[in-house]
Amino acid sequence: MQKHQTITALENISDSFSVIVSTSGQNTSASDSLQVLRMSGEFGGNDGFYSGEYNYDQNTNYEMGPGQFGQDAQFGQFDYSQGFSSEQPYTASPTNMYTGSIMTPDTNAAFVSPSSSDSYEDEPPLLEELGINFDHITQKTLAVLNPFKAAEHDMMQDTDLAGPLVFCLAFGGSLMLCGKLQFGYIYGIGVVGCMAMYFLLNMMSLTGVSVGCVVSVLGYCLLPMVILSSSAVLLSLKGMIGIVLTVLAVVWCSFSSSKLFVSALSMENQQPLVAYPCGLVYGVFALLTVF
C-alpha cells in the first residue's frame, strides 16, 4: 500500500513539472509557475509524501535593476549625499606651526630682552627686604642710651623687631648666667605688657598706634635691663647698691620708652602719663633680675 502511494506521488510531481515547462514556454515568470503549482492542488497533497506551510507574498518584488540597490523600503534610509567631501582637506592653523627643527631653533621667533628693572643691580639688599635696617637699629639704640636726646618722628614709624628680639635674648642669656632660666617669664610678661600698652595708648592718642610700634619701642627700651642683669653676674643686687641700680634702670627704661611713644604719636605734655604704665612693665622685669 505504501509503495503504491509513493508511485502515485512521483507521478504527481512529474505532472507538475510538465505544467511548469509548458507555462515557461509562454514567457511567464517564476512567481507564476509557483502559483500554478499551488492552484493545481497536487503539490503537497494529502498523500503523506510532503506537507509544508509556505506563505508566499505576491507583492514582494526581488527583481532590482541597476542603480536601485538600497532604495527599497526594507533598507535603512540614509542620505549618502551628506558624506565627507575630499574637496575640503584638514589644514592646521598657521599660528601653531613650528617652522624650526629640533636642533635648530627658529630664527624668526621674536625674542624679548629682559627689562632694566629686572637687573640685579636695582634690587634692594636682602636685609632691607627682610625689614632689617641697621641704620634705624643704631639710631633707636642711641635714642634709648641717651634719653635726653630728641627722637625723630619718621624713625619711630619703622616697626623694626630685630633689635627687640636681640635684646630679649640678651636679657634671658644674662639671667641664665646668674642661674635663672626665665625665658618663659620674659615672653609672657612681654606679651601682656605690650597688649596693655597698646590698648592704653590707643585710648590716649588721637592718631592711634600699631602693635608693631608698641613692641618695637618696649623691646628697644629693654636695653637698660640687659645692662642691669649683666651687672648681676658680678655683684649682688639684693644690697643697697643693687636696689639703687635697679631703681635707676627702671626709671631709665620708663623715661626712654615714654619719650619714644610721645615722639611717635605726637602726644605733647603727656610723657608722665605714658611713663607710669611703662614703669610698671619694666618693674616686673626688674623683679625677675633681682630675685
URLIN-V385607 format. One line per field, one symbol per residue. ss: DSSP state (~ for helix, > for strand, _ for the rest). burial: + if it has 24 or more other C-alpha atoms within 12 Angstrom, else -. Layout:
ss: ???
burial: ???
//
This chain:
ss: _~~~~~~~~~~~~~~~~~~~~~~~_____~~~~~~~~~~~_______________________________________~~~___________~~~___________________~~~_~~~___~~~~____~~~~~~~~~~~~_______~~~~_____~~~~~~~~~~~~~~~~_____~~~~~~~~~~~~~~~~~~~~~~______~~~~~~~~~~__~~~~~~~~~________~~~~~~~~~~~~~~~~~~~~~~~~~~_____~~~~~~~~~~~~~~~~~~~~_
burial: --------+--++--+--++------------++-++----++--------------------------------------------------------------------------------------------++-+++-+++-----+---+++++++++++-+++++++++--+---+---+--++--+++-++-++---+---+++-++++++++++++++++++++----+----+--+++-+++++++++++++++++++---+-++++++++++++++++++-
//
